[in-house]
Amino acid sequence: MKKILRQSGILMPVASLPGKYGIGTFGKESYNFVDMLAEAGQSYWQILPLGPTSYGDSPYQSFSTFAGNPYFIDPEMLIEEGLLTQKEADSYDFGKKSDTVDYGRIYSSRFKMLAKAFKRFDASKDKGFAAFCKKNAFWLEDYALYMAIKNSFGGISFIEWDEPVRKRDKKTLDAYVAKHAEEIAFYRFLQYKFHLQWKALKKYANDRGIRIIGDIPIYVAFDSADTWADPRLFRFDENGYPTAVAGCPPDGFSATGQLWGNPLYDWEYHKKTGYKWWIQRFKHCFELYDVVRVDHFRAFDAYYAIPYGDKTAQFGKWEKGPGFELFARMREKLGDVDIIAEDLGFLTDSVIRLVRRTGYPGMKVLQFAFDSRSDSDYLPHNYGPNTVCYTGTHDNETTVGWFKKLKTSDRRMALSYINRRSFDNDKDIAFSFIKLAMGSVSKLCIIPMQDWLGLGDEARINTPSTLGGNWVWRMKKGAFSKKLAADIRRITKLYARM
């Protein structure tokens, strides 16, 4: 019988790393985090999507599915290159709290600082820049132009732009390219620096035995370079508006369902192209990450379509997705790639068959397990080896916050399951459920950093279907201590995940 390799990792958004510039970057603290992961005996660092964020600050609603977030470009590396001075970098206000991201202040300051660096950048002396632009032209040119035009219209959605530019009239676009050439070059520069810094960090992690798990949202934002550049990919009417949008139907968590608002794909068109755009998208992802977690995987089997303009998700209907055909085509073009299927929520038999047929591991989340009314699929005794076990995800409460809010009957069941009567403190709560996850049969176990730190819901990353207060948590400098690394290593070794 073949022995299954057991491994573990930590979920930690780049934005949540400590540092002096208001938000986590690809700088010194990210390298320190990799060092601590290695010291703690971990094999993976899972991050959230790296795309540029828009209104609401969610990394799942990005201006481009291909571009990187300029906020993550490290100022100190630009100083080392001579593109910024320390005085310049320190002159901007990126927020006063070291444990919270202030997106408003970052938005009003970061691009001004990066523009100074761009002014000193000599593209003619950097051969790598031209090569990067050429290789990534299939998305970079549309993205850079889109951002320059968007800024010229005061940041409004492309659907509100003047019709000739909205519908990409060639003569009109040529005029914008000429008028905004400098700003377009600036956005190319930002993507180049993002790429260089990220690739260096990824190599550093890989050289120390740490693989990167990236995260790809299944849908793109309506207001994005992707939708503007090629509306044929989506279910749009002749005026450029969606005919239907994405979401989830009403359930026990929401009486009116979840209205996400993302445009839906025209799967017939994608099929005719041999899924070219999807293969480009995944190929790009596997240049950035070692493993890709595909968000809302069930939509490849069937997706929920809500009429555009509806105020709730109550009146949508399920429609058929591309199914296995897309993944067969991808395997033909890209070979065997490492994917984690986010298959959470209510799953139909057809979704389960699709996940099984692809061979991709699905997800198991402990916080979904302890319903005293039923024997949940999320209880560890129901797991199979080809799964990835989490205590919680970026959309969940922290384990401490979750446990404290459990109903009495569910809490009693959870305590009985782990053979405990009570806990001594918050860290005791977190570590008890971490050990349950680490001891599971799942071949991979991922623990959010907040759980290793024993933090409550003040450290929660995101509360779905809410605006404000999300994506802002940052780890305090020094919190990932040598002692904590030793504790993590001990538990990792105990459960044979090293």
C-alpha positions, 0 to 999 in steps of 0.5 A: 500500500502506497504511503501518503505524504502528510504535510501542513502549512499556514494561511496568511494573507500577504496584506496581513504581514507586519511592516512600516508601510501600512500593509504587508509587502514583498519585503523583509517581513515576508522573507522573515515569515518564510524563515519562520515557516521553515523553522516551524516545519511547514511545507506550504504558505497559503495566501489570498488572491494577489490582484489589485483591489477596488471598492470594498478592498476585497482581493476577490473583486479585482481590476484584473485577474492577471495583474498584481496589487501594487500595494505589495511592492516593497518601498525598501527594495525600491530605495535599495535600487535608488528609485526612492529615498528613505525620506520620500518613503517616510513622508507619506501617511499610510495609517497610524495603526500597525495592526490594521490596514487603512486602505483609504490612506494607502490609496491616497498615498501609495501611488504618489510614492510609486510615481516618484520611483517610476520617474527615476526608472530608466526602461532603456537600461533594464532589458528585463522590462521589455521582455516582461512587457512582451511576454505579458502583452496579452493582458498587460496592455489592456490592463494598463490602458484600462487603468489610465482611462479609468483614472481619466474618468475619475475612477467610475466603472467602465460601463459609465465611460463614453460609448466609443471608449467603452465599446473600444472604438479603435480610433478612440483608443489610439487617441487615449494611448497617445494622450496617456502614454506616460501613465500607461507606462507607469502601470506597466512599471508597477506590474514589472516591479510586482513581478520581480519582487514576487518571483524573488520571494517565491524562489526564496520560499521554494529554496527553503522547502516552502511551496506557495498555495495561491487562490483564484476566484472563479469569477472576475469583477464586473468593473475590470480590464477583463470584462472591458477588453473582451466582453465575448467571454461573458453573458453581456447584452448588446449594451455591455450589461450582464444578462445575469450575475453570480451569487448563491440561493437562499439557505440557512445562513441567508433568507434572500441568498447572496448576490455577488454581482459578478458577470457570468461566463458565456460557456458556449463561447469558451468551448468554441475557443478551446477554453483558451482564456481559461488556459491562459489564466491557469498558466499565468497562475502556475507561474505565480504559485505552486498550487492553486486553490480554485474558489467556488469550484462547484460552479464548474458543474452548475452555477447560480444565475440571478437576473441582472438588476434583481435586488436579492438572489431569491429568483435565480436558477441553476444552470450547467457549467462546462464540467470535466471538459474544461479540466481535460483540456487544461490537462492536455495543454498544461499537464498535471497541475496541483489544484485544490477544489474549494467544494464547500457548502451543499454539494450535489452528486454531480459536483461530487463526481466532478471533483472525484473525476478531476482527482483534485483534493477537496476542502474540509473545514472543522468549523462546519463539523459540529452540528449536534443534529447530524453526522457532518461530512466535515467531522474528521472521522468522515474524511478521506486522504485526498482532502485538505483540512482547515480549522477555518478559512479567510471567510470564517471566524477565528477558531477562538471566536467560533467556539465561544459563539457555539450553541450550547448543544454544539459546544457540548458535542465539540468538547465530547469529540475532542475529549475535553470538559473545558479550556484553560484559555484562548490558546488552549481552545485554538491548539485543541482544534488545531491538533484535531485538524493536524491529526486527521487523515487529510494529506494536507492541513492548513491552519490560519495564522490567527489560530496559531496565535490564539486570537479572537474575532478581532483578527477575523479577515472577512465576514461574507456579505458585509462591507467595511471592516474586512481584509484589514487585520495585520499580525503584530511584529514579532508575534510569530516568535521562536517559541511559537515556531517551536510549538508548531514544529512539535505539533507538526512532528507529532502528527507526522506532517514534517 
